[in-house]
Amino acid sequence: MSQRQRDDMVILAHIREQHRLSLQSYGRPRMTEELQELGLKVGHRRIGRLMRENDIKIIRTRKYKATTDSNHRFNIAPNLLDQGFSSDGPNQKWAGDISYIWTSEGWLYLAVILDLYSRRVIGWAVSNRMKRDLAIRALDMAVALQQPPKGCIHHTDRGSQYCSNECQRRLSKHGFKVSMSGKCNCYDNSMVEMFFKSIKAELIWRNPWDTHRQAEGAIFQYINGFYNPRRRHSSLGRKSPLAFERERLPK
């Protein structure tokens, strides 16, 4: 066996491990960056060849379909965010939304809040009912962890969970500037839509979920074990949310 063949075996072992850790979501570019960060001197072509020869592929899944309950009489806030998804620092712009997961016990609803500075999930909650307290519990978690200053933008769609008097009082109490998407415009909250697309493609649609508790545990592991600390984003210079934040901490 030649030295190059022995090196290929070592690289392939790393590829298989990163393929597993990334929930089979890394293609050639991200895989190359991951291995280079581990100290391996390897290029895109070699990674592509080894992945192709060993049938290591991204798992492709169906597309995400969103729904919003906007048939209500609560007040609608203006769109302060206006698709301005970038931010100069943490806790300046937050965005939230709710999605759903099918289990054998019925629907499980997931509410999340992202800090648009790093795309990190800073608050989340699950429930078997899509009630107003779901959005509030995710908000309470984010506030407790981040302690945002007054004036932070809190952006969501026009769903009744976010427009409710209870949620609006909570936002006012913490000094948020409330922002809501335009009517039937999913692009106004596309950063959270992208998160839901990722978690469904990389976790939810790959497994049958027997119970709510099983799905909730998997969501916890995905957010805290993969998405926040490991998943690379092209918009963050191929860094994970936590790595992006750490790089920008004051020296």
C-alpha positions in Angstrom: 0.0 0.0 0.0 1.4 3.4 -1.0 1.7 6.4 1.4 -1.1 8.2 -0.5 -3.4 5.2 0.0 -2.6 5.2 3.7 -3.3 8.9 3.9 -6.6 8.4 2.1 -7.6 5.8 4.8 -6.9 8.3 7.5 -8.8 11.1 5.7 -11.7 8.8 5.0 -12.0 7.9 8.7 -12.3 11.6 9.5 -14.8 12.1 6.8 -17.0 9.3 8.2 -16.8 10.8 11.7 -17.7 14.3 10.5 -20.5 12.9 8.3 -21.9 11.3 11.5 -21.5 14.4 13.7 -23.1 16.6 11.0 -26.1 14.4 10.9 -25.1 13.5 7.3 -25.7 17.1 6.2 -22.2 18.2 5.1 -21.3 18.1 1.4 -17.8 18.5 0.0 -17.2 22.3 0.8 -18.3 22.1 4.4 -16.5 18.7 4.9 -13.3 20.2 3.5 -13.5 23.1 5.9 -14.2 20.9 8.9 -11.2 18.7 8.2 -8.9 21.6 7.5 -9.9 23.1 10.8 -8.9 19.8 12.4 -5.4 20.3 10.9 -5.6 18.0 7.9 -4.0 19.3 4.7 -6.6 18.3 2.2 -8.4 19.9 -0.7 -11.9 19.9 -2.1 -11.0 17.5 -5.0 -9.6 14.8 -2.7 -12.6 15.1 -0.3 -15.0 14.9 -3.2 -13.3 11.8 -4.6 -13.3 10.0 -1.3 -16.9 10.8 -0.6 -17.9 9.7 -4.1 -15.9 6.5 -4.0 -17.4 5.6 -0.6 -20.9 6.6 -1.3 -20.9 9.3 1.4 -23.8 11.6 0.5 -26.0 14.3 2.0 -29.5 13.0 2.8 -32.0 14.8 0.6 -35.5 15.5 2.0 -38.8 17.1 1.2 -39.3 20.9 1.4 -40.6 22.8 4.4 -44.2 24.1 4.3 -45.1 26.9 6.7 -48.5 27.9 8.1 -49.5 31.0 10.1 -52.7 31.7 12.0 -53.2 35.4 11.2 -57.1 35.3 11.3 -57.5 37.3 14.5 -58.4 40.8 15.7 -55.2 41.6 17.6 -53.2 44.7 16.6 -50.5 44.2 14.0 -47.1 45.9 14.5 -45.2 47.5 11.7 -42.3 45.8 9.9 -39.3 47.5 11.7 -36.9 44.8 10.6 -37.8 45.2 6.9 -35.6 42.2 5.9 -32.5 43.8 7.6 -31.2 40.5 8.8 -27.7 41.6 9.6 -26.7 43.1 13.0 -23.6 44.8 14.4 -23.8 42.9 17.7 -25.8 40.4 19.8 -29.2 41.3 21.3 -30.0 43.9 18.7 -32.4 41.9 16.5 -34.3 38.8 17.5 -36.6 36.8 15.3 -39.1 34.1 16.3 -41.6 31.7 14.7 -43.5 28.4 15.3 -43.5 25.2 13.4 -44.8 21.7 13.8 -43.6 18.1 14.0 -45.8 15.0 13.5 -45.5 12.2 16.1 -47.5 9.0 16.8 -49.1 10.9 19.7 -50.1 13.8 17.4 -48.7 17.2 16.5 -45.8 18.7 18.5 -45.3 22.5 18.1 -41.9 24.1 18.3 -41.3 27.8 19.0 -37.9 29.3 18.6 -36.1 32.7 18.9 -32.9 33.4 17.0 -30.4 36.2 17.6 -29.9 37.5 14.0 -26.3 38.5 14.8 -25.1 34.9 14.9 -28.2 32.9 13.9 -27.9 31.2 17.3 -31.1 29.7 18.8 -31.4 31.6 22.2 -34.9 30.5 23.2 -37.2 27.6 22.4 -40.2 25.7 23.7 -42.4 22.8 22.7 -46.1 22.0 23.3 -48.8 19.6 22.1 -51.0 22.7 21.6 -50.2 25.8 19.6 -51.4 28.3 22.3 -50.1 31.7 23.3 -48.0 30.5 26.1 -45.8 28.6 23.7 -44.4 31.8 22.2 -44.1 33.4 25.7 -42.1 30.4 27.1 -39.6 30.7 24.2 -39.4 34.4 24.8 -38.9 34.0 28.6 -36.0 31.5 28.0 -34.3 33.9 25.6 -34.7 36.9 28.0 -33.4 34.9 31.0 -30.3 33.7 29.0 -29.5 36.9 27.2 -30.7 39.8 29.3 -31.2 42.0 26.2 -31.1 45.8 26.5 -34.2 47.9 25.9 -34.7 48.6 22.3 -33.9 45.1 20.9 -36.1 44.4 17.9 -38.4 41.3 18.4 -39.6 40.2 14.9 -42.2 37.6 14.1 -45.0 36.9 11.7 -48.6 38.0 12.4 -49.7 34.9 14.2 -52.1 35.2 17.0 -49.6 33.8 19.5 -47.4 36.8 18.9 -50.1 39.4 18.6 -52.0 38.4 21.7 -52.3 40.8 24.6 -50.3 38.5 26.9 -47.3 38.3 24.5 -47.4 42.0 23.7 -47.4 42.9 27.5 -44.4 40.6 28.0 -42.5 42.3 25.1 -43.4 45.8 26.5 -42.3 44.8 30.0 -38.8 44.0 28.7 -38.5 47.0 26.4 -38.6 45.3 23.0 -39.4 47.1 19.8 -42.1 44.9 18.2 -41.8 44.1 14.5 -44.0 41.9 12.3 -43.8 40.6 8.8 -45.9 41.8 6.0 -49.1 39.9 5.2 -48.3 36.5 3.6 -44.6 37.3 3.1 -42.4 34.5 4.3 -39.3 36.3 3.1 -39.7 38.9 5.9 -38.8 36.2 8.4 -36.5 34.0 6.3 -33.8 33.5 8.8 -36.1 31.5 11.1 -37.7 29.8 8.1 -34.1 28.6 7.2 -33.6 27.2 10.7 -36.9 25.2 10.5 -35.8 24.0 7.0 -32.5 22.8 8.5 -33.9 21.0 11.5 -36.6 19.3 9.5 -34.1 18.2 6.7 -31.4 17.2 9.1 -33.4 15.7 11.9 -37.2 15.6 11.9 -38.0 14.1 8.5 -35.3 11.4 8.9 -37.0 9.6 11.8 -40.4 8.4 12.9 -41.3 9.9 16.3 -43.3 7.7 18.6 -43.8 10.2 21.4 -43.6 13.9 22.1 -40.9 13.3 24.7 -38.8 11.5 22.2 -39.0 14.3 19.7 -38.4 16.9 22.3 -35.2 15.2 23.5 -33.9 15.0 19.9 -34.7 18.7 19.3 -32.7 19.6 22.5 -29.8 17.6 21.3 -29.9 19.1 17.8 -30.0 22.7 19.0 -27.5 22.4 21.8 -25.3 19.6 20.4 -25.2 20.5 16.8 -26.9 23.6 15.4 -25.5 26.2 17.9 -22.0 24.8 18.5 -21.2 23.0 15.2 -23.4 23.7 12.2 -21.6 26.0 9.7 -23.3 28.9 8.0 -22.2 30.5 4.8 -23.5 33.8 6.0 -21.2 33.6 9.0 -18.1 32.8 7.0 -18.6 29.1 7.4 -18.6 29.4 11.2 -21.0 27.9 13.7 -23.1 30.5 15.6 -21.1 29.9 18.8 -17.7 30.1 17.0 -18.8 33.3 15.3 -19.7 34.9 18.6 -16.5 33.7 20.3 -14.3 35.2 17.5 -15.9 38.6 18.1 -15.7 38.8 21.9 -13.6 41.7 23.2 -10.0 40.8 23.7 
